[in-house]
């Protein structure tokens, strides 16, 4: 049984970890929607891995998605909505419109566009939608207004989608705090809770992305 797994932000962090796990499963064909490839991904066979170069902050996402029509037939399709950006980490009065546009395009609009495309074109397939959310979707964190709001938005968007398309599966999953580039960037930022994030690293409380990826894939049961 073939499964096609579409992953945004698959070139680093948790997204890269998903690829590292799935590439070992010969029933899986992985499609990376990312701006670039990791070094390991450059060597993967085109029979198992397809790189669709895409900047989710741009307005041509729907146009680029047309390439999927040559890659997907009647198999089970999984969309892992992993890509997101947390910048800018600033107070609301210091936000500028271009930053709002970029963050919301990546964190919100691209997710809606991809979900819309899959439901419109592959509604007769078995579809699974996985939103990598965050505790920030439910907790207000000073200087994280765009990130918190966008995470909450997508959770509700998936909840509504689940009510409309009960034949498909939708997951909102909070992976917890991981040892990723985003966490490193946060520790170097200026916001009221920054010391708490520094303490998580000092106390070895950060999860490894590969372990989180395995847990999430077990939860959504590819081939299950």
C-alpha positions as CSV (number, residue, x, y, z in Angstrom):
1,X,0.0,0.0,0.0
2,X,1.5,3.3,-1.1
3,X,1.3,6.4,1.1
4,X,2.2,9.9,-0.1
5,X,3.3,12.3,2.7
6,X,3.4,16.0,2.0
7,X,5.6,17.9,4.5
8,X,6.1,21.6,4.8
9,X,9.4,22.9,6.2
10,X,10.9,19.4,5.7
11,X,14.5,20.6,5.4
12,X,15.3,21.2,9.1
13,X,14.1,20.6,12.6
14,X,11.0,18.4,13.1
15,X,10.3,18.4,9.4
16,X,13.7,16.9,8.6
17,X,13.2,14.4,11.3
18,X,9.9,13.3,9.7
19,X,11.7,12.7,6.5
20,X,14.5,10.8,8.2
21,X,12.0,8.4,9.7
22,X,9.7,8.0,6.7
23,X,12.5,7.5,4.2
24,X,13.1,4.1,5.8
25,X,9.5,2.9,5.1
26,X,9.4,1.7,1.5
27,X,5.6,2.2,1.3
28,X,6.1,6.0,1.7
29,X,6.6,8.6,-1.0
30,X,7.6,11.9,0.5
31,X,7.0,15.3,-1.0
32,X,8.9,18.2,0.6
33,X,7.4,21.6,0.2
34,X,10.4,23.7,1.3
35,X,12.7,26.4,0.2
36,X,15.8,24.1,0.2
37,X,17.0,20.6,0.8
38,X,19.1,19.3,3.7
39,X,22.4,17.7,2.8
40,X,21.0,14.2,3.4
41,X,18.0,14.9,1.3
42,X,20.1,15.8,-1.8
43,X,21.0,12.1,-2.1
44,X,17.5,10.6,-1.8
45,X,16.1,8.6,-4.7
46,X,13.4,10.4,-6.7
47,X,11.4,7.2,-6.5
48,X,10.9,7.9,-2.7
49,X,11.4,11.6,-2.3
50,X,10.4,14.6,-4.3
51,X,11.5,18.2,-3.6
52,X,9.0,20.9,-4.6
53,X,10.8,24.1,-4.1
54,X,8.4,26.5,-2.5
55,X,8.5,29.7,-0.4
56,X,5.3,29.6,1.6
57,X,5.5,33.4,2.3
58,X,4.8,34.1,-1.4
59,X,1.5,34.4,-3.3
60,X,2.2,31.6,-5.8
61,X,1.6,28.6,-3.5
62,X,-1.6,27.5,-5.2
63,X,0.1,27.7,-8.6
64,X,3.1,25.6,-7.5
65,X,0.7,23.0,-6.0
66,X,-0.4,22.1,-9.5
67,X,2.8,20.0,-9.7
68,X,1.1,17.6,-7.3
69,X,-1.2,16.4,-10.0
70,X,1.6,14.5,-11.6
71,X,2.7,12.9,-8.3
72,X,-0.6,11.8,-6.6
73,X,-3.1,9.3,-7.9
74,X,-5.4,7.3,-5.8
75,X,-3.2,6.5,-2.8
76,X,-3.6,7.6,0.8
77,X,-2.3,11.1,1.3
78,X,-0.9,12.7,4.5
79,X,-0.4,16.4,4.8
80,X,2.0,17.3,7.7
81,X,1.6,21.1,8.3
82,X,5.0,21.6,10.0
83,X,6.4,24.9,8.6
84,X,6.0,28.0,10.8
85,X,8.0,31.1,11.8
86,X,8.0,32.8,15.2
87,X,9.6,36.0,14.2
88,X,9.2,38.9,14.8
89,X,9.4,38.4,18.6
90,X,8.4,42.0,19.5
91,X,5.6,43.8,21.3
92,X,2.5,44.5,19.3
93,X,3.2,48.2,18.9
94,X,6.5,47.4,17.3
95,X,5.1,45.1,14.6
96,X,5.2,46.3,11.0
97,X,2.8,45.3,8.2
98,X,5.4,43.4,6.2
99,X,6.2,41.2,9.2
100,X,2.5,40.6,9.7
101,X,2.1,39.6,6.1
102,X,5.1,37.2,6.0
103,X,4.3,35.4,9.3
104,X,0.6,35.0,8.5
105,X,1.3,33.9,5.0
106,X,3.6,31.1,6.2
107,X,1.8,30.1,9.4
108,X,-1.8,30.5,8.3
109,X,-2.5,31.2,4.6
110,X,-0.3,28.5,3.1
111,X,-1.9,25.9,5.4
112,X,-5.3,27.0,4.2
113,X,-4.3,27.0,0.6
114,X,-2.7,23.5,0.8
115,X,-5.7,22.1,2.7
116,X,-8.1,23.6,0.3
117,X,-6.2,22.2,-2.7
118,X,-6.1,18.6,-1.3
119,X,-9.8,18.6,-0.4
120,X,-10.8,20.0,-3.8
121,X,-8.6,17.7,-5.9
122,X,-8.3,14.5,-3.8
123,X,-11.5,14.3,-1.8
124,X,-12.0,10.7,-2.9
125,X,-8.6,9.7,-1.5
126,X,-8.0,8.8,2.1
127,X,-6.7,12.1,3.5
128,X,-5.0,12.8,6.8
129,X,-4.2,16.3,7.9
130,X,-1.7,16.8,10.7
131,X,-1.2,20.3,12.1
132,X,2.0,20.7,14.2
133,X,0.7,23.1,16.7
134,X,2.1,24.6,19.9
135,X,1.2,25.4,23.5
136,X,1.3,28.9,22.2
137,X,-2.1,28.3,20.6
138,X,-3.7,28.3,24.0
139,X,-1.3,30.4,26.1
140,X,-0.6,34.1,25.6
141,X,3.1,34.8,25.5
142,X,4.3,38.4,25.5
143,X,6.0,39.5,22.3
144,X,4.7,36.3,20.5
145,X,1.4,37.8,19.3
146,X,1.7,36.7,15.6
147,X,2.9,33.2,16.5
148,X,0.3,32.6,19.3
149,X,-2.6,34.0,17.1
150,X,-1.6,32.0,14.0
151,X,-1.2,28.8,15.9
152,X,-4.7,29.3,17.5
153,X,-6.1,30.1,14.1
154,X,-4.9,27.0,12.4
155,X,-6.1,24.8,15.2
156,X,-9.6,26.2,14.8
157,X,-9.4,25.9,11.0
158,X,-8.6,22.2,11.4
159,X,-11.4,21.8,13.9
160,X,-13.9,23.3,11.4
161,X,-12.5,21.2,8.6
162,X,-13.0,18.1,10.7
163,X,-16.6,19.0,11.2
164,X,-17.1,19.5,7.4
165,X,-15.1,16.4,6.2
166,X,-15.8,13.7,8.7
167,X,-14.6,11.0,6.2
168,X,-11.0,12.3,6.6
169,X,-8.8,12.6,9.6
170,X,-7.5,15.8,11.2
171,X,-5.0,16.2,14.0
172,X,-3.8,19.2,16.0
173,X,-0.7,18.0,17.8
174,X,1.4,20.0,20.2
175,X,4.9,18.4,20.0
176,X,6.2,20.2,23.1
177,X,9.5,22.1,23.4
178,X,12.2,20.6,21.1
179,X,15.9,21.2,20.5
180,X,15.6,23.0,17.2
181,X,16.9,26.1,15.5
182,X,13.7,27.9,16.5
183,X,14.5,27.3,20.2
184,X,18.1,28.6,19.7
185,X,16.7,31.7,18.1
186,X,14.3,32.2,20.9
187,X,17.1,32.0,23.5
188,X,18.8,34.8,21.8
189,X,15.6,37.0,21.6
190,X,14.4,39.6,24.0
191,X,11.0,38.8,25.6
192,X,9.8,38.4,29.2
193,X,9.8,34.6,29.4
194,X,13.2,34.1,27.7
195,X,14.9,32.9,30.9
196,X,12.4,30.1,31.1
197,X,13.5,28.9,27.7
198,X,17.2,29.1,28.6
199,X,16.5,27.0,31.7
200,X,14.8,24.3,29.6
201,X,18.1,23.9,27.7
202,X,20.3,24.0,30.8
203,X,18.1,21.4,32.5
204,X,18.1,19.1,29.4
205,X,14.3,19.4,29.1
206,X,14.3,19.8,25.3
207,X,13.0,16.9,23.3
208,X,14.9,15.6,20.3
209,X,13.1,16.1,17.0
210,X,13.6,12.5,15.9
211,X,11.9,11.2,19.0
212,X,9.0,13.6,18.5
213,X,8.6,12.6,14.8
214,X,8.4,8.9,15.7
215,X,5.8,9.6,18.4
216,X,3.6,11.7,16.0
217,X,3.9,9.1,13.2
218,X,2.8,6.5,15.7
219,X,-0.2,8.6,16.7
220,X,-1.4,9.2,13.1
221,X,-0.7,5.5,12.2
222,X,0.6,5.6,8.7
223,X,-0.4,2.2,7.3
224,X,-2.4,1.7,10.5
